Each structure stands twice: as C-alpha cells, then as structure tokens.
Amino acid sequence: MRGAAGGEEALWLAERGWSVQAVDIAAAPLAAARERAAALGADVADRITWRQADLSAHPPAAEAFDLVCSHYVHTAHGPAALLEALASAVAPGGTLLVAAHHPDDAHHADTPGAHVSPQQAAAVLDPGRWEVLAAETATRTVDAGGHGQGHGHGHSHPMVGGSPVSVDTR
Ligand SMILES: C[S@@+](CC[C@H](N)C(=O)[O-])C[C@H]1O[C@@H](n2cnc3c(N)ncnc32)[C@H](O)[C@@H]1O
C-alpha cells in the first residue's frame, strides 16, 4: 500500500486479514494512520508496518507484494517514476491498482504534470509483463467537508476523480 496518508487502504486491507506495508513520504500522516490502526486493536495494528519514504527515489522491495495500490499519490518526480517504482514491487501474478486524479480534472489544474490518465498509466507498463484488466476514467461526486470528501472546495461538484488502472503481472 502506497501513499498512506489517512491510512484508509492500509486499514481496510488489514481489517480483512492482509499483511500491509504502508508508505508515505510524510511523517505526520503516518503517525495519524498508526494511531487509527491502534484504535482498531492489535489484530489490525499488528498486520501493518509503516515506512516513511519517497517512493520515487526509494522504491519498495522488488517483486515482494501480491498487491500494490496507490490512491491519489502525486509526486514531484512525476507519475511515470512513481508508477515504475510501484510496478517493480509487484510479485509475479500480483496486482497493481492505481487511482489518480485525471489530468482533465479542473480541480487539480494547479498541479499540472502531476496527474496521469489511465491510458498514460497503462502505457508505462511493459506489455510483455503486464495484462491491463481495467484502465478507465470515472466521474464521482464529492461532498463538501472532510478528508477525501471535497478537498476543501466547500460544495458538491462532479469530479473526474479516478484513473484506475488494475493490472496483473503475467
Ligand atoms: C491524497 S493522500 C493519499 C490518501 C490515502 N490513499 C488514504 O486514503 O488515506 C497522498 C499521500 O501521498 C503522499 N506522497 C506524495 N508523494 C509521495 C512519494 N513520493 N512517496 C511516498 N508518499 C508520497 C503524501 O504525503 C500524501 O500523504
């Protein structure tokens, strides 16, 4: 699991029995996510290891994970470097799941170059090694308010919110 932040994916997976390594470049979100895990009890907390790292510069161990997922992680190095790092960590037969803001999403126009379409993401992957299961753009409506629900815009709006790419190694 990558780009831990609130730890949503790490907690979701650990609650369902996965052993998870959660990575974020920043210390504060990792600490907050670790607290949330602890509050859920040792069964969940003990399944997650937390690591502070810049994934583009320090990729996770090669071919070590059955599932690598990245939700809305945008790095200064650009999406290609991050995707290559994440893809390299997937074990043979494993799955890479990426969700990102679409470059056409006007709400993220202030960070040009940081976002990636599903087609651009899929193109980073070696077709000899990867089978693309889904590369789709979805629009979702987000509510005003909290984390992940409106990004502080203070109103509901339709958002080109996802560039999910789900791929399996051959
Ligand atoms: C929108 S948040 C992800 C939220 C998370 N998926 C969740 O649901 O809780 C994006 C996170 O990516 C992290 N991030 C950005 N660039 C990174 C990088 N190069 N390596 C690791 N984490 C990075 C940020 O610190 C931030 O916490």
The ligand as a MOL file (V3000), in Angstrom:
LIG
                    3D

  0  0  0     0  0            999 V3000
M  V30 BEGIN CTAB
M  V30 COUNTS 27 29 0 0 0
M  V30 BEGIN ATOM
M  V30 1 C -4.1580 12.0290 -1.0240 0
M  V30 2 S -3.0080 11.3170 0.0620 0 CHG=1
M  V30 3 C -3.3940 9.5800 -0.0410 0
M  V30 4 C -4.5100 9.1790 0.8390 0
M  V30 5 C -4.5780 7.7070 1.1080 0
M  V30 6 N -4.6900 6.9630 -0.1210 0
M  V30 7 C -5.7260 7.4280 2.0310 0
M  V30 8 O -6.7810 7.0780 1.5470 0
M  V30 9 O -5.5830 7.6040 3.2310 0 CHG=-1
M  V30 10 C -1.4870 11.3270 -0.8420 0
M  V30 11 C -0.2950 10.9670 0.0310 0
M  V30 12 O 0.8070 10.6590 -0.8250 0
M  V30 13 C 1.9770 11.0240 -0.1310 0
M  V30 14 N 3.0730 11.1290 -1.1030 0
M  V30 15 C 3.2480 12.0740 -2.0680 0
M  V30 16 N 4.3730 11.8380 -2.7580 0
M  V30 17 C 4.9280 10.7160 -2.2380 0
M  V30 18 C 6.1020 9.9880 -2.5330 0
M  V30 19 N 6.9360 10.3660 -3.5000 0
M  V30 20 N 6.3680 8.8820 -1.8000 0
M  V30 21 C 5.5140 8.4960 -0.8010 0
M  V30 22 N 4.3810 9.1520 -0.4860 0
M  V30 23 C 4.0930 10.2560 -1.1880 0
M  V30 24 C 1.6080 12.3400 0.5400 0
M  V30 25 O 2.4480 12.6220 1.6460 0
M  V30 26 C 0.1610 12.0920 0.9520 0
M  V30 27 O 0.0630 11.7110 2.3080 0
M  V30 END ATOM
M  V30 BEGIN BOND
M  V30 1 1 1 2
M  V30 2 1 2 3
M  V30 3 1 2 10
M  V30 4 1 3 4
M  V30 5 1 4 5
M  V30 6 1 5 6
M  V30 7 1 5 7
M  V30 8 2 7 8
M  V30 9 1 7 9
M  V30 10 1 10 11
M  V30 11 1 11 12
M  V30 12 1 11 26
M  V30 13 1 12 13
M  V30 14 1 13 14
M  V30 15 1 13 24
M  V30 16 1 14 15
M  V30 17 1 14 23
M  V30 18 2 15 16
M  V30 19 1 16 17
M  V30 20 1 17 18
M  V30 21 2 17 23
M  V30 22 1 18 19
M  V30 23 2 18 20
M  V30 24 1 20 21
M  V30 25 2 21 22
M  V30 26 1 22 23
M  V30 27 1 24 25
M  V30 28 1 24 26
M  V30 29 1 26 27
M  V30 END BOND
M  V30 END CTAB
M  END
